Amino acid sequence: MAGMVSGAMESLINSPFELIKTRAQVASASCIPSFTSVTESGAVAPVFAKLLPGCSQDKMAVNHSVGLLSTLTSKHFHMVGALQNYPWMITRSGKPPSVCDVKRPSDIISLEGCSALWTGLQSGVVRDSVFGGIFFSTWHFIHQAMLDWKAVGMDPPPRFDEEIGPLSPLAVSLAAGFSGSVAAAGSYCFDTAKIRSQSTVLPKYISMERKFLKWNRPGNRFERLTGIHPADRNLLFHGIWLRMARSGLTSFMIVGSYFLAVDHIFSS
């Protein structure tokens, strides 16, 4: 229970940093230049060239998009700044921008709002709670089993764990690594759901429409509670071995380094 509570608090604090990291990773992997340079074509409107420097778009698409902005007059005192407030101007299609265009904290807050920093919080809380609960319970079980094994044959039998003596730092580190791998396997589907939600750009106007229309999340009750989208059911366990190896190695290194540091401090 203590591990589950600690995992939930970790997810709450770590969510904004994880969102920015995930957006940067997805953008670097999926952002493919699809625009031509302004110098290659002279059919770009001056306002659009100032809005997106270095990019050239189809003139017909630009005019169509500008025509949608019926709330702006042709003599607007700050046309460029006003155009930047319309999210669909980035993609010309009415669809939300890609992660490549919304990866900095200022862009995320401007387009999606401050609440977007905690996107996928449901999946993150469940993931870290399950991870913390499985990790600490498995590690405690293995640690107690090693103590009982070490106490076999001792005369007189020890009444307390302190009478058995400390365990080998290597054995404790290996137990922590195994526990980390098991916990990663148990919480991996929620990790996939969180990353998938963080990789989706949801502008504020879409969020407001869903709120006004009382839009219900798709999926069954468990999927709605944990933040899993039903379209991702076949993707939840892709790459599970990599996360198991990462969590196992990380837990082994953390616990091993901790015991080495403590031994060095007390020995000196």
N, C-alpha and C positions, 0 to 999 in steps of 0.2 A: 504493500500500500504506500509506503514511503517512497519507493521508486516510481510508482505511478504519479504521485503528486509532484515529485521533482521533475519528471518528464514533462508534465503539463506546463509547469512554470517555465521550463527551458524552452518549450515550443512558443510560448507567449512572448518571451523576450527575444528569441532568436529569429522569429518570423520575418521582420523587415530586412535583416541582413541576408537571410536565405533567399528572399524574393529578388533582391538586387543581384545576388550571385547567380541565381538561376537565369534571370533575364540576360545577364551578360554572357553566360555560357551558351544559351540558346541562340542569341543574336550572332555570336561569333561563328556558330556552326551552321546557321541557316540563312544568314543575310547574303544574298547573291546579288551583285549589282545588275539591275535591269534597266537603268536609265542611261541615256547618252548625254554627252557633255553639252552645255549651253553653246559652246563655241562651234559645235557641229551643226546646229540648226538655229535659224534666226526667227522661227515662228513661235517663239515663247513670249507670252505676255510679260511686260516689265514687272508687274506686281508679283506674278508667280515666280519670276526669276529671283526677286528679292526674298520671297517666302522660302523657296527651296533652292539656295544657290548651288550651282554645279549640276543641276538636273534639268532635263528637257522632257516635256510631256506632250501628248497629242493635243493640238490646239482645239480640236472639237470637244475633247473630253474636258479640257480646261474651261471652255466657254459654257459647257453644260453644267459644270460644277458651280461656276460663278452665278449662273442663272438660278440655281437653287437658293442662293443667298438673297432671298427677296426682302429680308429685313434690313439690308444695308443699302444706302443710297450711293449713287455714283460719285457724290461729292463728300464722302465720309472723310472726316479730318485725319483719321489714322487707319487707312485701309489695310495695310499689312498686319498690324496688330489685331485688327478685327477678324481678318481671315484666319489667323492662328487660333482663334477660339472655336473654329468649326472643325471637329475631328475628321469628318469625312473628306476634307480637302487634301489630306495626306494620301489617301488611296483612290480618290475619284470615283468610288463605287458605292458609297454608303456603308461599307463594311468597316469594322474597327481596324485600326492600324496594326501592323505586324509588330512582333517583339523587337525587330531591328530598329524601329522608330521610337519605341517606348522602353528604354532600358535604364535611363538615368533617374535618380530619385526625384529631381525636379519635374521631369516629364511624366513620371508616374503620378505624382501628386496633382499636377496640373490637369491631366486628362482623366484620371480614374478616381482622384480624391485620396485623402489621407487614409481612409479605411482600406484602400487597396494594398497598403503595406502589410496587412494581415490577411491577404488572400490565401485561401486554403487552410485557415486556422483550424477548422474542424478536423480535417485529415491530419494536420500536424499534431494536434493535441492527442488524438487517438494513437497516432504512430509513436510519439515519444512516451506516452503513458504505457502502451503495450511493451515498448522496448525497455523502459526502466523497470517495469514490473517483472518481465521475464529475465532480464539480466541479473538483477539483484537476487531474485529468488533462486535462480539456477546457480549463481556463484555461491550463495550461502549454503545451498544443499551440497555442492561439491566440496566446499571448504569444510563443512561439518563431517562429510564422509572421510576426508583425508585425516582429520583429527581423530576420528574413531579408529581408523586403520593404524595410525601411529600409536594409539593408546593400547592396541592389542599386545598382550604379553607383559605389560608394565606391572610391576609388583611393588607396592599395592596398587590397585586400580585407581586412577585419578578421579577425584570427585568433581573437579572443575576443569574447564578447558585451559585455564592458565597454568595448571600443573603439567599439562602435556608438553608445553614449550612451543616456540614458534615453528612454523612450517618453512619449507624451503621457498625462497623468493621465486625461483624458477617454476616450482609446482603451482604456486598461487597465481603467477602470471599466466601460465598455461590454462588454468581453470578460468581466469578472467577472459582470455581469448576465446575459449570454447563457449563461454556464456554469451559473449558479444556476438558470436556467429549465430547462435540459436535465437537470440533476441532480434537480430537483423532479419532472419528468415521469418519470424513470427509477425513482424511489423512492416514487411516490405511492400505489401499491396497498398498500404496507406501512404507510404513514401511515394509510390508511383502516382497515386491520386493527387497528392499535394503538389508535386512537380508539374503535373499536367495542368492543374488549375493555375499555378503561378505563370505558366507559359502562355496563358490566354489573356489577351487585352480586353478589358470590359469597360468602356467609357462610362462616364457618370450618367449621360442621358439614357443609356440603355438600362442601367441599374434603376433609374427613376421610373422608367416605363414598366419594368418588371414589378416594381413595388406598387405602382398605381393599379396595374392590371392583376395584382395578386397572383403573380406567376408562381407555379409550384415546380419545385425541382423534380426532374425525371428520376425514375428508379423506384425500387422498393424502400421500405422504411429504413432498413439497415444502410442502404446506400445513401439515402438522404441524410441520415444521422452522421455518417462518417465522411461525407463529402465525395463519394465515389460516383463518377458518371457511368451510367449503364453502357455507354458506347466503349468504355475502356475495360470491359470485363476480360477480354482476351489479352490485354496488355499488362495486367497487374503484376505478373511475375517475370517479366522480361528483364534479364540482367540480374537476377537474384543472387547468383553465385559471386558476382563482383562485389555487391554490397556486403555479403557474408564475409568475404575475404577482407574487405576493408575494415569492417567493424571488429572482426576477430583480431586482425593485426594491430588496429588502433588500441583496443582494450589491452592486449598483451604488452604493447609498448608503454602505455600509460601506467599500468600497475607495476611493470618491471622497473621503469624509471623512478617511480615513487619509492619502491623498496630500496633501490640502489642509492637514491639521494638520502633516505633516512639512515641507512647503514653508514654512509659516508659522514653524515652530520654527527651521529652519536659516536662513531669511532674516533673522530677528530676532537 
